[in-house]
């Protein structure tokens, strides 16, 4: 199993450009999510999905879109990049979204995005 | 609203000394609590978790944490720190382990 994979590892964008950060998992996990990490702020939830075709907003969704057409993939789209979106982005997945049993979230290696 | 506070931004300990990283949370229901570790340039790795039962939980790499409901705390401890423990540590609270709310993190430095 590759676990959670993210591409690209690094990206530089100009203000106003759009791009898609890719996330894939091969563990048949139901739940997937995107976080951004900024210094001194920990990780903040952007969007999440409890299964194919179902997505919802997290704490900081503005400027980002997501879709979940398959169980494996959960891409994050930046519609019009802004310098405030300079951050490290992490994708995560866990086995179940609806169980009362706590399952571990597995994190990808991250994508470091700079918007100039 | 849910929140997690890690009061210490940086902590420096000598190799072989004991370690305690503090975490306080605010959560309306029974909390699912986690400690993650992040090495430089890496993703996050789960150290341990608590959601019910024994309030002292054991994790990987010799770490443990104690849940104290009366103090809304979930402090991480290790009796003897190794140089390889230098990293950033995050406390988090969430719903069944999903939709996590993270603290700001504590950077651990280990002196040899």
Interface residues (C-beta under 8 A of the other chain):
Chain A: X4 X31 X33 X35 X40 X41 X42 X43 X44 X45 X48 X58 X59 X90 X92 X94 X96 X97 X98 X99 X100 X101 X102 X103 X104 X105 X107 X108 X109 X110
Chain B: X4 X9 X32 X36 X42 X43 X44 X45 X46 X49 X51 X90 X92 X96 X97 X98 X99 X100 X101 X102 X103 X104 X105
